[in-house]
Amino acid sequence: MAYLNRVELIGHLGKDPELRAFPNGTPVANFSVATTEYYKDKETGERKDITQWHNVSIIGKKADFVKDYLKKGSFIYISGKLNYREYEKDGQKRYLTEIVLSDFLGEIQILDKKESDPTNGLV
């Protein structure tokens, strides 16, 4: 039996990526991506939008790419796996849903291409 855990998003970064490293030295970049859906209000005919925010963690060499090429407002495509984790902060349990990419899992592509991008936006 085959299983699949894959998420694909196209959206804008909400802030500059935060880069840190695990104790073993492996880099990890964290940021949020906003996706927006548009619809027409049936009563007023007015265009409305709904924005969702998604947490993203990129582990390994792709984190270095993120550090060098992405910033707040970057328009990107990502695919990765959906991950749920639990942690404790200030004595309280907290839960986090995130999209995870690593060296062997997932893809990130810059959609707002710039002349100076030698990778043509693809990692």
N, CA, C and O atoms as a printed pandas DataFrame, in Angstrom:
     atom_number atom_name residue_name chain_id  residue_number  x_coord  y_coord  z_coord
0              1         N          MET        A               1    0.845   -1.177    0.000
1              2        CA          MET        A               1    0.000    0.000    0.000
2              3         C          MET        A               1    0.893    1.244    0.000
3              4         O          MET        A               1    1.855    1.314    0.765
4              5         N          ALA        A               2    0.587    2.208   -0.836
5              6        CA          ALA        A               2    1.370    3.445   -0.932
6              7         C          ALA        A               2    0.687    4.569   -0.155
7              8         O          ALA        A               2   -0.540    4.632   -0.075
8              9         N          TYR        A               3    1.498    5.442    0.408
9             10        CA          TYR        A               3    1.000    6.602    1.140
10            11         C          TYR        A               3    1.621    7.864    0.555
11            12         O          TYR        A               3    2.706    7.821   -0.026
12            13         N          LEU        A               4    0.932    8.975    0.710
13            14        CA          LEU        A               4    1.440   10.239    0.198
14            15         C          LEU        A               4    1.145   11.349    1.192
15            16         O          LEU        A               4    0.012   11.497    1.649
16            17         N          ASN        A               5    2.160   12.123    1.523
17            18        CA          ASN        A               5    2.022   13.306    2.374
18            19         C          ASN        A               5    2.739   14.427    1.635
19            20         O          ASN        A               5    3.957   14.565    1.743
20            21         N          ARG        A               6    1.992   15.222    0.890
21            22        CA          ARG        A               6    2.582   16.290    0.079
22            23         C          ARG        A               6    1.678   17.514    0.091
23            24         O          ARG        A               6    0.462   17.417   -0.075
24            25         N          VAL        A               7    2.302   18.663    0.292
25            26        CA          VAL        A               7    1.600   19.943    0.287
26            27         C          VAL        A               7    2.278   20.825   -0.753
27            28         O          VAL        A               7    3.505   20.853   -0.843
28            29         N          GLU        A               8    1.476   21.550   -1.541
29            30        CA          GLU        A               8    2.005   22.505   -2.506
30            31         C          GLU        A               8    1.372   23.864   -2.233
31            32         O          GLU        A               8    0.158   23.966   -2.057
32            33         N          LEU        A               9    2.195   24.901   -2.200
33            34        CA          LEU        A               9    1.713   26.258   -1.960
34            35         C          LEU        A               9    2.359   27.222   -2.944
35            36         O          LEU        A               9    3.512   27.049   -3.339
36            37         N          ILE        A              10    1.601   28.239   -3.332
37            38        CA          ILE        A              10    2.140   29.383   -4.056
38            39         C          ILE        A              10    1.705   30.609   -3.269
39            40         O          ILE        A              10    0.512   30.828   -3.058
40            41         N          GLY        A              11    2.673   31.404   -2.837
41            42        CA          GLY        A              11    2.332   32.575   -2.040
42            43         C          GLY        A              11    3.526   33.469   -1.793
43            44         O          GLY        A              11    4.586   33.299   -2.395
44            45         N          HIS        A              12    3.341   34.428   -0.896
45            46        CA          HIS        A              12    4.370   35.415   -0.564
46            47         C          HIS        A              12    4.903   35.183    0.849
47            48         O          HIS        A              12    4.153   34.811    1.751
48            49         N          LEU        A              13    6.210   35.408    1.032
49            50        CA          LEU        A              13    6.805   35.332    2.358
50            51         C          LEU        A              13    6.303   36.490    3.201
51            52         O          LEU        A              13    6.248   37.628    2.735
52            53         N          GLY        A              14    5.936   36.198    4.446
53            54        CA          GLY        A              14    5.430   37.225    5.344
54            55         C          GLY        A              14    6.520   37.998    6.052
55            56         O          GLY        A              14    6.288   39.116    6.514
56            57         N          LYS        A              15    7.716   37.415    6.144
57            58        CA          LYS        A              15    8.860   38.086    6.759
58            59         C          LYS        A              15   10.129   37.408    6.258
59            60         O          LYS        A              15   10.074   36.338    5.653
60            61         N          ASP        A              16   11.258   38.033    6.510
61            62        CA          ASP        A              16   12.529   37.435    6.114
62            63         C          ASP        A              16   12.703   36.092    6.822
63            64         O          ASP        A              16   12.302   35.951    7.978
64            65         N          PRO        A              17   13.295   35.104    6.146
65            66        CA          PRO        A              17   13.535   33.807    6.790
66            67         C          PRO        A              17   14.462   33.948    7.995
67            68         O          PRO        A              17   15.388   34.759    7.995
68            69         N          GLU        A              18   14.194   33.145    9.015
69            70        CA          GLU        A              18   15.060   33.088   10.196
70            71         C          GLU        A              18   15.934   31.854   10.047
71            72         O          GLU        A              18   15.422   30.741    9.929
72            73         N          LEU        A              19   17.246   32.040   10.052
73            74        CA          LEU        A              19   18.176   30.929    9.875
74            75         C          LEU        A              19   18.827   30.591   11.202
75            76         O          LEU        A              19   19.279   31.476   11.930
76            77         N          ARG        A              20   18.871   29.308   11.510
77            78        CA          ARG        A              20   19.564   28.824   12.702
78            79         C          ARG        A              20   20.157   27.466   12.348
79            80         O          ARG        A              20   20.090   27.044   11.194
80            81         N          ALA        A              21   20.734   26.783   13.321
81            82        CA          ALA        A              21   21.316   25.466   13.067
82            83         C          ALA        A              21   20.962   24.521   14.204
83            84         O          ALA        A              21   20.840   24.932   15.358
84            85         N          PHE        A              22   20.801   23.248   13.861
85            86        CA          PHE        A              22   20.620   22.214   14.869
86            87         C          PHE        A              22   21.960   22.014   15.579
87            88         O          PHE        A              22   22.988   22.458   15.068
88            89         N          PRO        A              23   21.975   21.353   16.752
89            90        CA          PRO        A              23   23.241   21.126   17.466
90            91         C          PRO        A              23   24.317   20.430   16.611
91            92         O          PRO        A              23   25.510   20.634   16.838
92            93         N          ASN        A              24   23.903   19.617   15.638
93            94        CA          ASN        A              24   24.880   18.927   14.781
94            95         C          ASN        A              24   25.387   19.812   13.639
95            96         O          ASN        A              24   26.198   19.365   12.827
96            97         N          GLY        A              25   24.915   21.071   13.570
97            98        CA          GLY        A              25   25.374   22.002   12.552
98            99         C          GLY        A              25   24.499   22.097   11.316
99           100         O          GLY        A              25   24.739   22.952   10.464
100          101         N          THR        A              26   23.498   21.247   11.195
101          102        CA          THR        A              26   22.604   21.279   10.034
102          103         C          THR        A              26   21.782   22.567   10.053
103          104         O          THR        A              26   21.118   22.864   11.046
104          105         N          PRO        A              27   21.824   23.335    8.955
105          106        CA          PRO        A              27   21.056   24.590    8.927
106          107         C          PRO        A              27   19.558   24.356    8.766
107          108         O          PRO        A              27   19.132   23.384    8.142
108          109         N          VAL        A              28   18.770   25.256    9.335
109          110        CA          VAL        A              28   17.314   25.225    9.174
110          111         C          VAL        A              28   16.823   26.666    9.023
111          112         O          VAL        A              28   17.231   27.559    9.766
112          113         N          ALA        A              29   15.950   26.867    8.057
113          114        CA          ALA        A              29   15.355   28.187    7.830
114          115         C          ALA        A              29   13.862   28.092    8.111
115          116         O          ALA        A              29   13.206   27.145    7.676
116          117         N          ASN        A              30   13.328   29.056    8.827
117          118        CA          ASN        A              30   11.901   29.105    9.139
118          119         C          ASN        A              30   11.310   30.413    8.635
119          120         O          ASN        A              30   11.909   31.479    8.776
120          121         N          PHE        A              31   10.128   30.311    8.048
121          122        CA          PHE        A              31    9.417   31.499    7.583
122          123         C          PHE        A              31    7.952   31.147    7.404
123          124         O          PHE        A              31    7.567   29.984    7.514
124          125         N          SER        A              32    7.138   32.155    7.127
125          126        CA          SER        A              32    5.716   31.919    6.875
126          127         C          SER        A              32    5.388   32.348    5.451
127          128         O          SER        A              32    5.990   33.270    4.902
128          129         N          VAL        A              33    4.415   31.650    4.869
129          130        CA          VAL        A              33    3.953   31.945    3.512
130          131         C          VAL        A              33    2.463   32.259    3.577
131          132         O          VAL        A              33    1.694   31.532    4.206
132          133         N          ALA        A              34    2.066   33.338    2.928
133          134        CA          ALA        A              34    0.651   33.723    2.852
134          135         C          ALA        A              34    0.083   33.270    1.515
135          136         O          ALA        A              34    0.664   33.524    0.459
136          137         N          THR        A              35   -1.064   32.594    1.575
137          138        CA          THR        A              35   -1.816   32.265    0.362
138          139         C          THR        A              35   -3.159   32.969    0.463
139          140         O          THR        A              35   -3.755   33.033    1.539
140          141         N          THR        A              36   -3.632   33.493   -0.650
141          142        CA          THR        A              36   -4.870   34.269   -0.646
142          143         C          THR        A              36   -5.842   33.730   -1.679
143          144         O          THR        A              36   -5.477   33.480   -2.828
144          145         N          GLU        A              37   -7.088   33.555   -1.253
145          146        CA          GLU        A              37   -8.176   33.149   -2.150
146          147         C          GLU        A              37   -9.116   34.338   -2.300
147          148         O          GLU        A              37   -9.337   35.094   -1.354
148          149         N          TYR        A              38   -9.661   34.490   -3.488
149          150        CA          TYR        A              38  -10.591   35.587   -3.756
150          151         C          TYR        A              38  -11.969   35.028   -4.083
151          152         O          TYR        A              38  -12.097   33.959   -4.678
152          153         N          TYR        A              39  -13.000   35.774   -3.681
153          154        CA          TYR        A              39  -14.367   35.392   -4.026
154          155         C          TYR        A              39  -15.211   36.658   -4.137
155          156         O          TYR        A              39  -14.812   37.733   -3.689
156          157         N          LYS        A              40  -16.367   36.506   -4.735
157          158        CA          LYS        A              40  -17.284   37.633   -4.908
158          159         C          LYS        A              40  -18.419   37.494   -3.898
159          160         O          LYS        A              40  -19.095   36.466   -3.855
160          161         N          ASP        A              41  -18.625   38.528   -3.089
161          162        CA          ASP        A              41  -19.710   38.541   -2.110
162          163         C          ASP        A              41  -21.041   38.545   -2.856
163          164         O          ASP        A              41  -21.293   39.427   -3.677
164          165         N          LYS        A              42  -21.888   37.562   -2.572
165          166        CA          LYS        A              42  -23.162   37.415   -3.290
166          167         C          LYS        A              42  -24.110   38.585   -3.055
167          168         O          LYS        A              42  -24.877   38.955   -3.944
168          169         N          GLU        A              43  -24.058   39.165   -1.863
169          170        CA          GLU        A              43  -24.980   40.259   -1.545
170          171         C          GLU        A              43  -24.528   41.603   -2.114
171          172         O          GLU        A              43  -25.340   42.365   -2.639
172          173         N          THR        A              44  -23.237   41.887   -2.006
173          174        CA          THR        A              44  -22.750   43.207   -2.418
174          175         C          THR        A              44  -22.066   43.208   -3.781
175          176         O          THR        A              44  -21.890   44.261   -4.394
176          177         N          GLY        A              45  -21.681   42.023   -4.252
177          178        CA          GLY        A              45  -20.942   41.938   -5.508
178          179         C          GLY        A              45  -19.488   42.354   -5.362
179          180         O          GLY        A              45  -18.739   42.395   -6.338
180          181         N          GLU        A              46  -19.100   42.660   -4.140
181          182        CA          GLU        A              46  -17.749   43.126   -3.854
182          183         C          GLU        A              46  -16.757   41.956   -3.838
183          184         O          GLU        A              46  -17.087   40.856   -3.395
184          185         N          ARG        A              47  -15.550   42.209   -4.323
185          186        CA          ARG        A              47  -14.502   41.194   -4.289
186          187         C          ARG        A              47  -13.911   41.139   -2.877
187          188         O          ARG        A              47  -13.530   42.165   -2.315
188          189         N          LYS        A              48  -13.842   39.946   -2.321
189          190        CA          LYS        A              48  -13.303   39.731   -0.971
190          191         C          LYS        A              48  -12.132   38.763   -1.068
191          192         O          LYS        A              48  -11.985   38.037   -2.051
192          193         N          ASP        A              49  -11.319   38.767   -0.047
193          194        CA          ASP        A              49  -10.216   37.812   -0.027
194          195         C          ASP        A              49  -10.067   37.195    1.355
195          196         O          ASP        A              49  -10.437   37.785    2.370
196          197         N          ILE        A              50   -9.514   35.989    1.360
197          198        CA          ILE        A              50   -9.215   35.269    2.595
198          199         C          ILE        A              50   -7.745   34.871    2.515
199          200         O          ILE        A              50   -7.333   34.184    1.581
200          201         N          THR        A              51   -6.960   35.302    3.493
201          202        CA          THR        A              51   -5.539   34.968    3.518
202          203         C          THR        A              51   -5.275   33.953    4.621
203          204         O          THR        A              51   -5.727   34.116    5.755
204          205         N          GLN        A              52   -4.541   32.907    4.274
205          206        CA          GLN        A              52   -4.116   31.877    5.224
206          207         C          GLN        A              52   -2.599   31.979    5.369
207          208         O          GLN        A              52   -1.893   32.239    4.395
208          209         N          TRP        A              53   -2.104   31.774    6.583
209          210        CA          TRP        A              53   -0.661   31.791    6.837
210          211         C          TRP        A              53   -0.183   30.381    7.125
211          212         O          TRP        A              53   -0.821   29.645    7.878
212          213         N          HIS        A              54    0.942   30.004    6.527
213          214        CA          HIS        A              54    1.486   28.652    6.641
214          215         C          HIS        A              54    2.931   28.733    7.138
215          216         O          HIS        A              54    3.737   29.498    6.609
216          217         N          ASN        A              55    3.246   27.937    8.157
217          218        CA          ASN        A              55    4.616   27.861    8.671
218          219         C          ASN        A              55    5.423   26.912    7.796
219          220         O          ASN        A              55    4.938   25.844    7.420
220          221         N          VAL        A              56    6.654   27.299    7.473
221          222        CA          VAL        A              56    7.527   26.483    6.635
222          223         C          VAL        A              56    8.873   26.328    7.330
223          224         O          VAL        A              56    9.423   27.296    7.855
224          225         N          SER        A              57    9.406   25.087    7.329
225          226        CA          SER        A              57   10.756   24.803    7.830
226          227         C          SER        A              57   11.534   24.115    6.724
227          228         O          SER        A              57   11.083   23.122    6.155
228          229         N          ILE        A              58   12.705   24.653    6.426
229          230        CA          ILE        A              58   13.560   24.067    5.400
230          231         C          ILE        A              58   14.861   23.652    6.071
231          232         O          ILE        A              58   15.537   24.460    6.709
232          233         N          ILE        A              59   15.200   22.370    5.915
233          234        CA          ILE        A              59   16.335   21.788    6.617
234          235         C          ILE        A              59   17.421   21.401    5.616
235          236         O          ILE        A              59   17.125   20.817    4.573
236          237         N          GLY        A              60   18.664   21.721    5.926
237          238        CA          GLY        A              60   19.794   21.304    5.092
238          239         C          GLY        A              60   20.232   22.370    4.110
239          240         O          GLY        A              60   20.072   23.564    4.359
240          241         N          LYS        A              61   20.790   21.925    2.981
241          242        CA          LYS        A              61   21.373   22.846    1.990
242          243         C          LYS        A              61   20.358   23.828    1.426
243          244         O          LYS        A              61   20.716   24.953    1.079
244          245         N          LYS        A              62   19.109   23.425    1.331
245          246        CA          LYS        A              62   18.082   24.339    0.819
246          247         C          LYS        A              62   17.898   25.542    1.748
247          248         O          LYS        A              62   17.470   26.609    1.309
248          249         N          ALA        A              63   18.221   25.368    3.027
249          250        CA          ALA        A              63   18.126   26.488    3.973
250          251         C          ALA        A              63   19.136   27.575    3.607
251          252         O          ALA        A              63   18.850   28.763    3.752
252          253         N          ASP        A              64   20.312   27.170    3.133
253          254        CA          ASP        A              64   21.308   28.158    2.702
254          255         C          ASP        A              64   20.817   28.931    1.483
255          256         O          ASP        A              64   21.055   30.134    1.378
256          257         N          PHE        A              65   20.136   28.255    0.564
257          258        CA          PHE        A              65   19.553   28.915   -0.607
258          259         C          PHE        A              65   18.551   29.978   -0.150
259          260         O          PHE        A              65   18.561   31.110   -0.634
260          261         N          VAL        A              66   17.697   29.594    0.779
261          262        CA          VAL        A              66   16.669   30.505    1.293
262          263         C          VAL        A              66   17.324   31.753    1.882
263          264         O          VAL        A              66   16.878   32.875    1.641
264          265         N          LYS        A              67   18.379   31.541    2.650
265          266        CA          LYS        A              67   19.089   32.664    3.282
266          267         C          LYS        A              67   19.611   33.640    2.230
267          268         O          LYS        A              67   19.568   34.854    2.429
268          269         N          ASP        A              68   20.099   33.113    1.119
269          270        CA          ASP        A              68   20.722   33.952    0.092
270          271         C          ASP        A              68   19.734   34.601   -0.873
271          272         O          ASP        A              68   20.027   35.664   -1.421
272          273         N          TYR        A              69   18.562   33.982   -1.097
273          274        CA          TYR        A              69   17.700   34.442   -2.184
274          275         C          TYR        A              69   16.294   34.893   -1.800
275          276         O          TYR        A              69   15.639   35.570   -2.592
276          277         N          LEU        A              70   15.809   34.538   -0.608
277          278        CA          LEU        A              70   14.436   34.902   -0.254
278          279         C          LEU        A              70   14.402   36.008    0.786
279          280         O          LEU        A              70   15.278   36.105    1.645
280          281         N          LYS        A              71   13.372   36.840    0.690
281          282        CA          LYS        A              71   13.161   37.893    1.682
282          283         C          LYS        A              71   11.659   38.158    1.774
283          284         O          LYS        A              71   10.874   37.632    0.985
284          285         N          LYS        A              72   11.279   38.970    2.736
285          286        CA          LYS        A              72    9.871   39.328    2.899
286          287         C          LYS        A              72    9.305   39.785    1.555
287          288         O          LYS        A              72    9.898   40.616    0.867
288          289         N          GLY        A              73    8.144   39.224    1.193
289          290        CA          GLY        A              73    7.482   39.596   -0.052
290          291         C          GLY        A              73    7.815   38.709   -1.232
291          292         O          GLY        A              73    7.125   38.768   -2.249
292          293         N          SER        A              74    8.866   37.875   -1.130
293          294        CA          SER        A              74    9.210   36.986   -2.246
294          295         C          SER        A              74    8.011   36.118   -2.607
295          296         O          SER        A              74    7.310   35.612   -1.731
296          297         N          PHE        A              75    7.785   35.953   -3.904
297          298        CA          PHE        A              75    6.685   35.134   -4.417
298          299         C          PHE        A              75    7.271   33.777   -4.772
299          300         O          PHE        A              75    8.139   33.684   -5.639
300          301         N          ILE        A              76    6.793   32.703   -4.096
301          302        CA          ILE        A              76    7.420   31.392   -4.251
302          303         C          ILE        A              76    6.405   30.272   -4.432
303          304         O          ILE        A              76    5.223   30.407   -4.116
304          305         N          TYR        A              77    6.915   29.163   -4.954
305          306        CA          TYR        A              77    6.209   27.875   -4.986
306          307         C          TYR        A              77    6.998   26.955   -4.075
307          308         O          TYR        A              77    8.224   26.901   -4.161
308          309         N          ILE        A              78    6.312   26.230   -3.203
309          310        CA          ILE        A              78    6.975   25.204   -2.401
310          311         C          ILE        A              78    6.149   23.936   -2.417
311          312         O          ILE        A              78    4.922   23.975   -2.515
312          313         N          SER        A              79    6.837   22.814   -2.320
313          314        CA          SER        A              79    6.173   21.540   -2.069
314          315         C          SER        A              79    6.976   20.850   -0.974
315          316         O          SER        A              79    8.206   20.902   -0.964
316          317         N          GLY        A              80    6.281   20.218   -0.073
317          318        CA          GLY        A              80    6.931   19.532    1.039
318          319         C          GLY        A              80    5.928   18.642    1.737
319          320         O          GLY        A              80    4.835   18.401    1.226
320          321         N          LYS        A              81    6.301   18.155    2.906
321          322        CA          LYS        A              81    5.380   17.297    3.656
322          323         C          LYS        A              81    4.751   18.079    4.796
323          324         O          LYS        A              81    5.363   18.988    5.358
324          325         N          LEU        A              82    3.528   17.713    5.126
325          326        CA          LEU        A              82    2.814   18.325    6.239
326          327         C          LEU        A              82    3.262   17.639    7.523
327          328         O          LEU        A              82    3.266   16.412    7.612
328          329         N          ASN        A              83    3.636   18.434    8.510
329          330        CA          ASN        A              83    4.157   17.899    9.755
330          331         C          ASN        A              83    3.461   18.576   10.935
331          332         O          ASN        A              83    3.242   19.787   10.928
332          333         N          TYR        A              84    3.121   17.787   11.938
333          334        CA          TYR        A              84    2.533   18.296   13.173
334          335         C          TYR        A              84    3.508   17.986   14.294
335          336         O          TYR        A              84    4.023   16.872   14.386
336          337         N          ARG        A              85    3.761   18.972   15.148
337          338        CA          ARG        A              85    4.616   18.688   16.296
338          339         C          ARG        A              85    4.119   19.434   17.527
339          340         O          ARG        A              85    3.384   20.418   17.452
340          341         N          GLU        A              86    4.554   18.918   18.635
341          342        CA          GLU        A              86    4.150   19.450   19.932
342          343         C          GLU        A              86    5.413   19.898   20.662
343          344         O          GLU        A              86    6.445   19.230   20.596
344          345         N          TYR        A              87    5.327   21.026   21.355
345          346        CA          TYR        A              87    6.449   21.494   22.149
346          347         C          TYR        A              87    5.906   22.219   23.375
347          348         O          TYR        A              87    4.711   22.498   23.466
348          349         N          GLU        A              88    6.792   22.518   24.308
349          350        CA          GLU        A              88    6.372   23.204   25.525
350          351         C          GLU        A              88    7.036   24.572   25.592
351          352         O          GLU        A              88    8.235   24.703   25.349
352          353         N          LYS        A              89    6.247   25.586   25.923
353          354        CA          LYS        A              89    6.768   26.943   26.085
354          355         C          LYS        A              89    6.096   27.563   27.296
355          356         O          LYS        A              89    4.871   27.548   27.413
356          357         N          ASP        A              90    6.889   28.100   28.182
357          358        CA          ASP        A              90    6.386   28.719   29.411
358          359         C          ASP        A              90    5.481   27.771   30.188
359          360         O          ASP        A              90    4.478   28.189   30.767
360          361         N          GLY        A              91    5.846   26.483   30.196
361          362        CA          GLY        A              91    5.091   25.491   30.949
362          363         C          GLY        A              91    3.796   25.030   30.305
363          364         O          GLY        A              91    3.048   24.261   30.908
364          365         N          GLN        A              92    3.517   25.486   29.092
365          366        CA          GLN        A              92    2.279   25.085   28.412
366          367         C          GLN        A              92    2.591   24.330   27.129
367          368         O          GLN        A              92    3.517   24.676   26.395
368          369         N          LYS        A              93    1.800   23.290   26.873
369          370        CA          LYS        A              93    1.942   22.546   25.624
370          371         C          LYS        A              93    1.424   23.383   24.470
371          372         O          LYS        A              93    0.371   24.014   24.562
372          373         N          ARG        A              94    2.178   23.377   23.388
373          374        CA          ARG        A              94    1.767   24.083   22.177
374          375         C          ARG        A              94    1.881   23.126   21.005
375          376         O          ARG        A              94    2.643   22.161   21.036
376          377         N          TYR        A              95    1.110   23.416   19.982
377          378        CA          TYR        A              95    1.082   22.558   18.804
378          379         C          TYR        A              95    1.379   23.398   17.571
379          380         O          TYR        A              95    0.933   24.540   17.463
380          381         N          LEU        A              96    2.127   22.829   16.655
381          382        CA          LEU        A              96    2.536   23.549   15.457
382          383         C          LEU        A              96    2.300   22.676   14.230
383          384         O          LEU        A              96    2.660   21.499   14.211
384          385         N          THR        A              97    1.697   23.263   13.220
385          386        CA          THR        A              97    1.547   22.617   11.921
386          387         C          THR        A              97    2.483   23.342   10.972
387          388         O          THR        A              97    2.489   24.572   10.917
388          389         N          GLU        A              98    3.279   22.581   10.223
389          390        CA          GLU        A              98    4.240   23.203    9.323
390          391         C          GLU        A              98    4.453   22.355    8.079
391          392         O          GLU        A              98    4.169   21.157    8.064
392          393         N          ILE        A              99    4.959   23.001    7.038
393          394        CA          ILE        A              99    5.367   22.316    5.826
394          395         C          ILE        A              99    6.879   22.195    5.919
395          396         O          ILE        A              99    7.575   23.187    6.138
396          397         N          VAL        A             100    7.391   20.967    5.752
397          398        CA          VAL        A             100    8.817   20.700    5.914
398          399         C          VAL        A             100    9.434   20.301    4.579
399          400         O          VAL        A             100    8.895   19.461    3.857
400          401         N          LEU        A             101   10.575   20.918    4.261
401          402        CA          LEU        A             101   11.380   20.563    3.100
402          403         C          LEU        A             101   12.774   20.224    3.605
403          404         O          LEU        A             101   13.248   20.799    4.585
404          405         N          SER        A             102   13.426   19.285    2.927
405          406        CA          SER        A             102   14.800   18.937    3.292
406          407         C          SER        A             102   15.583   18.659    2.015
407          408         O          SER        A             102   15.066   18.830    0.911
408          409         N          ASP        A             103   16.831   18.229    2.172
409          410        CA          ASP        A             103   17.664   17.970    1.000
410          411         C          ASP        A             103   17.066   16.901    0.095
411          412         O          ASP        A             103   17.244   16.947   -1.122
412          413         N          PHE        A             104   16.369   15.952    0.673
413          414        CA          PHE        A             104   15.823   14.850   -0.119
414          415         C          PHE        A             104   14.305   14.913   -0.283
415          416         O          PHE        A             104   13.717   14.028   -0.904
416          417         N          LEU        A             105   13.673   15.932    0.258
417          418        CA          LEU        A             105   12.219   16.012    0.222
418          419         C          LEU        A             105   11.772   17.434   -0.086
419          420         O          LEU        A             105   12.161   18.375    0.605
420          421         N          GLY        A             106   10.968   17.587   -1.107
421          422        CA          GLY        A             106   10.370   18.881   -1.388
422          423         C          GLY        A             106   11.129   19.700   -2.412
423          424         O          GLY        A             106   12.221   19.344   -2.854
424          425         N          GLU        A             107   10.505   20.811   -2.770
425          426        CA          GLU        A             107   11.041   21.703   -3.796
426          427         C          GLU        A             107   10.649   23.127   -3.443
427          428         O          GLU        A             107    9.590   23.370   -2.864
428          429         N          ILE        A             108   11.512   24.059   -3.797
429          430        CA          ILE        A             108   11.196   25.474   -3.643
430          431         C          ILE        A             108   11.602   26.177   -4.931
431          432         O          ILE        A             108   12.668   25.915   -5.488
432          433         N          GLN        A             109   10.742   27.069   -5.391
433          434        CA          GLN        A             109   11.010   27.796   -6.627
434          435         C          GLN        A             109   10.608   29.253   -6.443
435          436         O          GLN        A             109    9.521   29.549   -5.947
436          437         N          ILE        A             110   11.490   30.157   -6.846
437          438        CA          ILE        A             110   11.179   31.585   -6.798
438          439         C          ILE        A             110   10.386   31.924   -8.047
439          440         O          ILE        A             110   10.822   31.631   -9.160
440          441         N          LEU        A             111    9.234   32.534   -7.870
441          442        CA          LEU        A             111    8.374   32.873   -9.004
442          443         C          LEU        A             111    8.554   34.309   -9.459
443          444         O          LEU        A             111    8.262   34.629  -10.612
444          445         N          ASP        A             112    9.033   35.187   -8.573
445          446        CA          ASP        A             112    9.309   36.562   -8.993
446          447         C          ASP        A             112   10.776   36.631   -9.385
447          448         O          ASP        A             112   11.613   37.112   -8.621
448          449         N          LYS        A             113   11.076   36.149  -10.577
449          450        CA          LYS        A             113   12.449   36.012  -11.048
450          451         C          LYS        A             113   13.150   37.364  -11.153
451          452         O          LYS        A             113   12.552   38.386  -11.489
452          453         N          LYS        A             114   14.428   37.319  -10.853
453          454        CA          LYS        A             114   15.258   38.514  -10.942
454          455         C          LYS        A             114   16.428   38.205  -11.854
455          456         O          LYS        A             114   16.855   37.054  -11.953
456          457         N          GLU        A             115   16.937   39.203  -12.506
457          458        CA          GLU        A             115   18.053   39.032  -13.442
458          459         C          GLU        A             115   19.279   38.424  -12.760
459          460         O          GLU        A             115   20.024   37.675  -13.390
460          461         N          SER        A             116   19.496   38.737  -11.480
461          462        CA          SER        A             116   20.711   38.309  -10.797
462          463         C          SER        A             116   20.614   36.903  -10.213
463          464         O          SER        A             116   21.537   36.484   -9.514
464          465         N          ASP        A             117   19.547   36.163  -10.464
465          466        CA          ASP        A             117   19.359   34.839   -9.880
466          467         C          ASP        A             117   19.992   33.778  -10.776
467          468         O          ASP        A             117   19.410   33.430  -11.803
468          469         N          PRO        A             118   21.178   33.247  -10.417
469          470        CA          PRO        A             118   21.848   32.264  -11.260
470          471         C          PRO        A             118   21.149   30.910  -11.295
471          472         O          PRO        A             118   21.396   30.119  -12.206
472          473         N          THR        A             119   20.286   30.626  -10.330
473          474        CA          THR        A             119   19.597   29.338  -10.299
474          475         C          THR        A             119   18.319   29.362  -11.108
475          476         O          THR        A             119   17.658   28.333  -11.249
476          477         N          ASN        A             120   17.958   30.518  -11.642
477          478        CA          ASN        A             120   16.687   30.703  -12.354
478          479         C          ASN        A             120   15.505   30.364  -11.457
479          480         O          ASN        A             120   14.434   29.994  -11.939
480          481         N          GLY        A             121   15.709   30.494  -10.130
481          482        CA          GLY        A             121   14.614   30.327   -9.191
482          483         C          GLY        A             121   14.302   28.918   -8.778
483          484         O          GLY        A             121   13.356   28.709   -8.019
484          485         N          LEU        A             122   15.060   27.923   -9.246
485          486        CA          LEU        A             122   14.711   26.533   -8.969
486          487         C          LEU        A             122   15.734   25.884   -8.056
487          488         O          LEU        A             122   16.939   25.981   -8.288
488          489         N          VAL        A             123   15.238   25.212   -6.999
489          490        CA          VAL        A             123   16.100   24.428   -6.119
490          491         C          VAL        A             123   15.429   23.111   -5.869
491          492         O          VAL        A             123   15.968   22.271   -5.149
